[in-house]
Amino acid sequence: MGKSEWLVDSGASSHMTSVRDKFVSMKELKTPVRITIADGKKIDAVAIGTVGLKLMDGTSVTLLDVLYIPEVEGSLISVAKLAEKDVVAQFSKDNGGRGVSRGDDIS
C-alpha cells in the first residue's frame, strides 16, 4: 500500500494515518491515545486533525478526527466512525469494490 492510499477498515476504531503531511490541520494530544492494532500490539496516537482526501472519481472530501500515529502502517478510514455520523460506506462489484461516499465532510 502506497502512502497516498487509504483503506476502508471495518475493524478500525478510529481514522488513522502515519503520514503527517496529509493533515490540513493538526493538534498535538496532551496525553497520547493508546490504540491496540489487529496483531495485538499497542501504539500511541500523538495528534489528531483533519485530512483532505481526493477520491478516485475526483471528488474531494474532508476526513475529520484523524489520529496521527507514527507507528501505524498505512492509512485507515474507520467504518465505525463513518456509521456514527450516518455516513454509508457502500461497496459494489460494479466499481471494483471501491467505496462510494456522499457529502463533503466525513467524520
For each residue, the residues with C-beta under 8 A, 3 or more apart:
1: 5 7 73 74
2: 5
3: 19 75
4:
5: 1 2 74 75
6: 17 53 74 75 76 77
7: 1 74 75 76 77
8: 76 77 79 89 99
9: 12 76 77 78 79
10: 79 80
11: 38
12: 9 15 16 76 77 78 79 80 81
13: 35 78 80 81
14: 35 45 65 66 67 78 81
15: 12 51 63 64 65 66 67 76 77 78 81
16: 12 35 45 66 67 68 69 72 75 76 78
17: 6 22 51 66 67 68 69 72 74 75 76
18: 68 69 70 71 72 73 74 75
19: 3 22 75
20: 23 26 68 70
21:
22: 17 19 51 52 75
23: 20 26 47 49 50 51 66 68
24: 49 50 51 52 62
25: 49 50
26: 20 23 47 48 49 50 68
27: 47 48 49
28: 46 47
29: 32 33 45 46 47 48
30:
31:
32: 29 44 45 46
33: 29 44 45 48 67
34: 42 43 44 45
35: 13 14 16 42 43 44 45 67 69 72
36: 40 41 42
37: 40 41 42 43 72
38: 11
39:
40: 36 37
41: 36 37
42: 34 35 36 37
43: 34 35 37 69 71 72
44: 32 33 34 35 69 71
45: 14 16 29 32 33 34 35 48 67 68 69
46: 28 29 32 68 69 70
47: 23 26 27 28 29 67 68
48: 26 27 29 33 45 65 66 67 68
49: 23 24 25 26 27 66 68
50: 23 24 25 26 62 63 64 65 66
51: 15 17 22 23 24 62 63 66
52: 22 24 60 61 62 63
53: 6 60 61 62 63
54: 58 59 60
55: 58 59 60 61 101
56: 98
57:
58: 54 55
59: 54 55 101
60: 52 53 54 55 104
61: 52 53 55 101 103 104 105 106
62: 24 50 51 52 53 104 105 106
63: 15 50 51 52 53 66 77 106
64: 15 50 105 106 107
65: 14 15 48 50 81 107
66: 14 15 16 17 23 48 49 50 51 63
67: 14 15 16 17 33 35 45 47 48
68: 16 17 18 20 23 26 45 46 47 48 49
69: 16 17 18 35 43 44 45 46 72
70: 18 20 46
71: 18 43 44
72: 16 17 18 35 37 43 69 76
73: 1 18
74: 1 5 6 7 17 18
75: 3 5 6 7 16 17 18 19 22
76: 6 7 8 9 12 15 16 17 72
77: 6 7 8 9 12 15 63 81 82 89 99 106
78: 9 12 13 14 15 16 81 82
79: 8 9 10 12 82 83 89
80: 10 12 13 83 84
81: 12 13 14 15 65 77 78 84 85 107
82: 77 78 79 85 87 88 89 106 107
83: 79 80 86 87
84: 80 81 107
85: 81 82 106 107
86: 83
87: 82 83 101 102 103 106 107
88: 82 102
89: 8 77 79 82 99 100 101
90: 99 100
91: 95 97 98 99 100
92: 95 97 100
93: 96 97
94:
95: 91 92 98 100
96: 93
97: 91 92 93
98: 56 91 95
99: 8 77 89 90 91
100: 89 90 91 92 95
101: 55 59 61 87 89 106
102: 87 88
103: 61 87 106
104: 60 61 62
105: 61 62 64
106: 61 62 63 64 77 82 85 87 101 103
107: 64 65 81 82 84 85 87
